[in-house]
Amino acid sequence: MLVNAYRDRRAKKRDFRQLWIARLSAALGANDMSYSRFIGAMKVAKVGLDRKVLSDIAIRDPQGFAAIVNEVRSHAPKV
């Protein structure tokens, strides 16, 4: 019984991270940016928001999320 609890706690973390990434990817598609370029630009810009917070902002405040994307866009690698 405890073995399942140990395993499932880790699976739960993995499942939520996957959900946050899917939400971010969808919101970034609406802002004409890919997920990988966005995350890379976030690291270069040294923005301290994690995927959970960014996903929540993307859902609850699309204009605020668009402002974050536009701010970070200048740090994105040129393609």
VENQUIWO-V381860 format. One record per helix or strand. SS is the DSSP state (helix for helix, strand for strand). FROM is the first residue (numbers start at 0). TO is the last residue. If there is no record, write none. Layout:
ss->[SS | SS]
from->[FROM | FROM]
to->[TO | TO]
This chain:
ss->[helix | helix | helix | helix]
from->[1 | 34 | 50 | 61]
to->[29 | 44 | 59 | 72]
